[in-house]
Amino acid sequence: MQVDIITFHFVNNFGGALQAYALQKTISECFNAECEIIDYKNRFISLTDYVRLFPITSNLKEIKAGLRTMGLRFERIHMFHDFILSNCRLTKLYRNYRALKTDPPVADKYICGSDQIWNPMLTMGVSRGYFLRFVADTNSRIAYAPSFGTDKIPDIFKKVIRKYLDGMGHLSVRERGGVKLIKHLTGKSAEQLIDPTFLVSKCDWEKLGNNPRDDEEYILLYIMQRDMQVYKYARKIKEQMGIRLIEISRYGYNPGFVDECLINIGPAEFLGLFRDAKYVCTNSYHGLVYSIIFEKDFCLIPCKRFRARINNLLKLLHIETVDDCVYKGRLTASYDKEFVRNTIAAERRKALNYLGVSFKDEKTEKDENHDRDC
């Protein structure tokens, strides 16, 4: 069976690259399928990635830091490209939807997802490619946990999104809000499935990680959208733990108490830094995901935009966050790691069953390696 995936695989974004890798790996191993990622590069997404090379901020110190570290951000883009080329199978390159429609890749089944591919604010309007409109057979169109990124769709986009959702053979989304949106727009029921990064075992992620740091203990700081409140928490944590604070940084801006700002790192280095951290402080969805996968103590202050996906995951796994980073003598509210493991395992089985039904293989055998402990 040939399965092709369309998603945000080429982005200069850790979560985007790693979720694409995870879904391809899972389908290849669990369903014995020939699986490729469609090398479709939405122009607006590509443009914004390169625009982010320049420091987009009103903070003068951050602008100066960003200009000094421009070369390191170019290196990071190359590291992302190298990771995808080394770890993923790609189709030929499609630079626009017309090329995709004229000469689509040949497969038995097509999957759109995961990531925020259905968020019209990210794709500068509703992108037909990410709804698999180039695929003639409706039943071959499968959505695996795509996200709208929000609980509300602007009215201007509702009509076309309704039409495209009606043309999907198998529907699933990542957040509860997405399930409600689809029901409201189309009357259809959609499965709620977990992010593909959870389909790969902790053991496999550990092996893929590459950490260039030494053996000294450190707190990891990862901020998706700059928020001085997160820096404030990170500083408190550093003072209490008395160990180094390392930041995965976009522009190299240092508020004065960070010991090391890392810019030119790729997805493998990102994994290694999370794997080996003593503690994590983040406001990012995938920062939360990998804190959970690697079973870290962490402090989370959800980012202000697209936070529905964070809230959904916290609710699913019964993880509570608090306003004060010192909670009953701890740096973060406690969570039941055994409950989280069991919940993720159950969600993984649910996801694999959904894919098996979508592929029309009722006797699909799941790869037990994805449920084992290291």
GUZA-408582 format. One record per residue: x, y, z of N, C-alpha, C in turn. Coordinates in steps of 0.1 Angstrom, whole numbers, plus 5000, padded with zeros to 4 digits. Layout:
<nodes>
XYZXYZXYZ;...
</nodes>
This chain:
<nodes>
500849885000500050005000500950125000;500550224992501250354991500450454998;501050525007500350635015501150755014;500550865010501250995009500651095019;501551175025501151275035501351415030;500451505033500651645030500551725043;501551795047501551865060502551985059;502852045070503952145071505252075075;505852015065507051935068508352025067;508252125059509452205055509652325063;508852345073508952475081510152485090;510552605093511652625102510952635116;510352515120509652505132509752365138;510252355150510552225156509352125156;508152175161506952095161506552045147;506552135138506152105124507051995118;508352005119509251905113509051775120;508951775134508951645141507551575140;506451645139505251575137505151515123;505751575113505751515100506551385100;507751395106508551275108507851165115;507151195126506451095134505351025127;504551105119503451035112503950945101;504950985094505450905084506050775090;506850785100507450675107506350575112;505350625118504250545123503550465112;503250535101502450465090503350355084;504650395082505550295076505750175084;505950185097506250075106505049995110;503950065113502750005119501849935108;501949985096501049935085501849875074;503149865075503949805065503649875051;503650005051503250085040504450155034;504350175021505350265015504750405017;505450485024504950615029505850735025;505350835018506050955014505351075019;506151185021505651315024505651395011;504451445007504351524995505151654997;506151674989507051794990506351914985;505251954991504452074987504752184996;505152294990505652414998504752534995;503752545004502852665004503752795003;503452874994504252994992504253085004;503053105010503053195021503753145033;503653015036504352955047505852965045;506352945032507752955029508253095031;507453195026507753335028507953375042;506953335051507053375065508253315072;508653195068509853135074511053225071;511153275059512353355056512253495062;510953545063510753675069511253675083;511053555090511353545104512953545106;513653535095515153555097515453695102;514553785099514753925104514053945117;514654015127514054035140512754115139;511654045141510354115140509854145155;510254255159509954295173510154445175;509554505185509654645188510754665199;511254555204512354565214513654595208;514254715210515454755204516654655207;516754615219517754515223517654385215;516354345213516154215206516454235191;516154355186516554385172518054375170;518754435179520254435178520754295179;520254215188520654075190520354005177;519154025171518753955159519653985147;520054105146520954145135522354075136;522754065148524154005151524053855148;522953795150522853645149522153595136;522053685126521353645114522053525107;523353515107524053395101523653265108;523453275121523153155129521753105125;520853195122519453155118519453095104;520353135095520553075082521052925084;521952905094522452775097521352685102;520452745110519352665115518352615104;518152705095517252665083517952545076;519252545074519952435067519852305076;519852325089519852205098518452145097;517352225096516052175094515952095080;516452155070516452085057517151955057;518351955064519151835064518351725072;517751765083516951665091515851605083;515051685076514051625068514551535057;515651585050516151505039516751375044;517351375056517951255062517051155068;515851205072514951115080513551095074;513251165063511951145057512051115042;511051045037511051015022510051115016;510551185006509751295000509451254985;508251304980507951304966508751404959;508551424946509151534939508551664944;509251774941508851904947507651964939;506752014947505552084941505552234947;505752324938505952464943504652544944;503552484938502252554939501152444937;499952484940498752394939498552354925;498752444915498452404901499352284897;500652284901501452174898500952044905;500452054917499951944925498751884918;497851974913496651934907496851874893;497851924886498151884872498751744872;499751724881500451594882500651544896;499551504902499551464916500351334918;500951314930501651194933500751074933;501150964929500250844928500350764941;499250744948499150664960497850604962;497750504971496450444974495650524983;496350584993495650675003496450795005;495750905008496351035010495951085024;496851145031496651195045496951345045;496051425050496451565054496551575069;497551635073497751645088499151595092;499551625104498751705114499151855113;499351925124499752065125498552155121;498752285121497652375118497452405104;497352295096497252315081495852365077;494852355086493552415083493352545090;494352615094494252745100494452845088;493352915084493453005072494353125075;494553155088495453265091496853235089;497253105089498653065086498953045071;497953005064498152985049497653095040;497353205047496853325039495653295031;494553245038493353195032493353045033;492252985028492052835029492852775017;493752685021494652625011494052495006;493752484994493152364988493952234990;495252254988496252144989496052065002;495952145013495852085026494552025030;493552035020492351965021492251855011;493351825004493451704995492551724983;492351844978491451864967492051814954;493351784953493951734941493751584940;493151524950492851374950491451354945;491251274934489951254928489051164936;489551064943488750964950488551014964;487251054967486951104980487351014992;487050884990487350785001488850775004;489650814994491150814997491650935004;490751035007491151155014490951125029;492051125037492051105051492651215059;491951265069492551375077493051305090;494351325093494851285106495251405115;494351435124494551525134495051665130;494551715118494851855115494251955125;494752075126494252165136493752295128;492652355133492252485129493052595136;493652555147494452655155493552745163;492252735162491352825169490052765171;489152815180487852765181486852835173;487252945166486353015158486953045144;486253015134486653045120485953175115;486753265109486153385104485053355094;483953425094482853405085483253395070;484253475066484553475052485153345047;485553255056486153125052485253005054;484053035061483252915065482652835053;482252905042481552845031482552745024;483752795021484752705014485252595023;485452625036485852515045484752405046;483552445047482452355047482452265035;482652325023482752245011483852145011;485052185015486152105015486051995026;485452015037485251915047484251815042;483251855035482251755029482951665019;484051705014484751625004485751525010;485851525023486851435030486251295032;486951195030486451055032486451015046;487551065054487651025068488151145075;487351185086487651305093488151285107;489251355110489651365124490351495126;490451545138491051665142491851645155;492651745158493451735170492751785183;491951895182491351955194489851935194;489351935206487951925209487152035201;487752155201487152265194487052245180;487952165174487852135160486752035157;486451945166485351855165484051935165;483952025174482752115174482552195162;483652255157483652335145483052255133;483552135131483152045120481752005121;481251975133479851945136478952065132;479452185136478652305134478552335119;479652315112479752355098479052255089;479252125092478852025083477851925088;477651925101476751825107477451685109;478751675105479451545105480151535119;480451405122481251375134482651355130;483551405138485051385135485651325147;486651235145487351175156488351285161;488551285174489651365180490851275183;491951305176493151225177494351295183;495251225188496451285195497451325184;498251425188499351475179500251355175;500751355162501551245158502851225166;503351325172504551315180504351215192;503151195196502851095207502750955202;502750935188502750805183504050735183;505150805184506450755185506850745200;507550635203507850605217508950695222;508950715235509950785242511350735239;511450605238512750535235513250585221;512350585211512750625198513150765197;512450855204512750995204514151015211;514350945222515650955229516850925219;516650815211517750775202517950885191;516950945187517051045176517651175181;517651205194518151325200519651335199;520151455197521551485196521851615204;522451595216522651715224524151755225;524551865219525951905219526451955232;525651965242526052025255526851925263;527451965274528251875283527251815293;527851745303527051665312526451755324;526751885324526351965335524851985334;524151985346522751995347522352135342;521152145336520652275332519152275331;518552395332517152425330517052465315;516052415308515852445294514652545293;514952655286513952755284513552755269;512352745266511852745252510652825251;510752935244509653035243509253045228;507953015225507553025211507153165208;506453235216506153375215506753445227;507553555225508253615236507253665246;507553635259506653675270507553695282;507553815287508453845298507953775311;506753735312506253655323507053515324;507253455312507953335311509453355316;510053465312511353495316511453515332;510353575337510253595351510253465359;509453375354509353235360510653165359;511253175347512553105345513653155354;513653285357514653345366514353285380;513153275385512853225398513353075399;513053005388513452865389514952845389;515652935382517152925382517652955396;517053055402517453095416517252985426;516152915424515852805434516652675431;516952645419517652525415519152535415;519552665413521052685413521852625402;521252595391521952535379521752625367;522552595357522552675345521152685338;520952795331519752815323520152835309;519652745300519952745286518652775278;518652865269517452895261517652855246;516652795241516552775227515952905222;516752985215516453125213516253155198;515253245195515053275181516053385176;516353485184517153595180518453605188;518653535199519853545207519753655217;518553705219518353815230518453745243;519253815252519453765265519053865275;518053835284517553935294518453965305;519653895305520653925315520953805324;520053705325520353595335520353465328;520153455315520353335308521753305306;522253175308523653145307524053115293;523153065285523553035271522353045262;522453115251521353125241521753045229;520952945225521252855214520352895202;520952915191520152955179520252855168;521452815164521752725153521652585157;520352545161520152405164518952355155;518952225152517952165144517052075152;516152005146515151915153515851815162;516951755157517651645165518251715178;518851835177519351895188518251945198;517151985192515952015200515551905209;515551785203515151665211516151635222;517451645218518451615228518451705240;518151835237518151935248516951905257;515751865252514651835260514951705268;515551605261515751475267516651485279;517651575279518651575289518451685300;517451775298517151885307516751835321;517151905331516751875344515351925347;515052035340513752105342513452185329;512152205326511852275313510852395317;511052505311510152625312509752665298;508452665295508052685282506652755281;506352805269504952855267504452795254;505152695248504952635235504152505236;503352475226502552355226503552235225;504452235215505452125214506452125225;506652235231507552235243506852155254;505552175255504752095265504751945261;504551915248504551785243505851705247;506951765244508251695247508551695262;508051785269508251785284507451655289;506351635283505451515287506151385282;506551385270507151265264508351215272;509251315276510451285283510251285298;508951305302508551295316509351395325;509451525321510151625328509251695338;509851755348509151855356509251985348;508152055347508152175338507252285344;507452405339506652515342506052565328;504752575327504052605315503252735317;503552835309502652955308502152955293;500952915290500552905277500653035269;501153025256501253145248499853195245;499753325242498453395241497653355228;498453325217497753285205497653135204;496653085197496452945194496652855207;496052895218496252825230495252715232;494252705223493252595225493852455225;494952435217495552305216496252275229;496852375235497552355248496452315259;495452395260494352365270493752225268;493652185255493052055252493951945257;495251955255496151855259496251845274;496251965281496351965296495151895302;493951915296492751855300492751705298;493151665286493251515283494151445293;495251505297496251435305496151465320;495051545324494851585337496051655344;496651745336497751825341497251965344;497552005356497152135361498352235361;498152355357499152455358498652555369;499652635375499352725385499952865382;499452965388499953105385501253125391;501553065403502853085409503652965406;504952985402505852865399506252785411;506052845423506352765435504952715441;504752585440503452535444503652415454;503352445466503452345477504852285477;505852375476507252335477507852285464;507052285454507552235441507652355431;508352325420508552435410507352425400;506552315400505452305392504452215398;503152235394502152145399502451995395;502251905404502551765401501551705391;501951605384501051535375501451385376;500451305374500551155375501151095363;502451065363503151025351502650885347;502250805356501650675352500350685344;499550785350498250805343498550865329;499450955328499851015315500250905305;501150815310501650705301500450625296;499550585305498450505301497450575292;497250705294496350775286496950795271;498250815271498950825258498850695250;499050585257499050455251497650425246;496650465253495250445249494950535236;495450655237495150745225495950695213;497150635215497850585204497150465198;496550375206495750265200494550325193;493950425198492750485191493150545178;494350605177494750665165495150555154;495750455159496150345149494950275144;493850255153492650195148491950285138;491950415140491350505130492050495117;493450495117494150475105493850345098;493850235106493550105100492250095093;491150155100489850165093489850245081;490650355081490750445070491450375058;492350295061493050215051492350085047;491250065054490349945051491149815053;491849815065492549695068492149655083;491149575084490549545097491549465105;492549395099493449315107494749375109;494749515109496049585111496649545125;497849515124498649475137499449595140;499249645153500049765157501449725161;502349805159503749785163503949795178;504149685185504249695199505449775204;506349805195507549885199507050025204;505950075198505450205202504750205215;504550095222503950095235504950045245;506050005241507049955251507750065259;508250025270509150115278510550085274;511450185275512850165272513550065283;
</nodes>
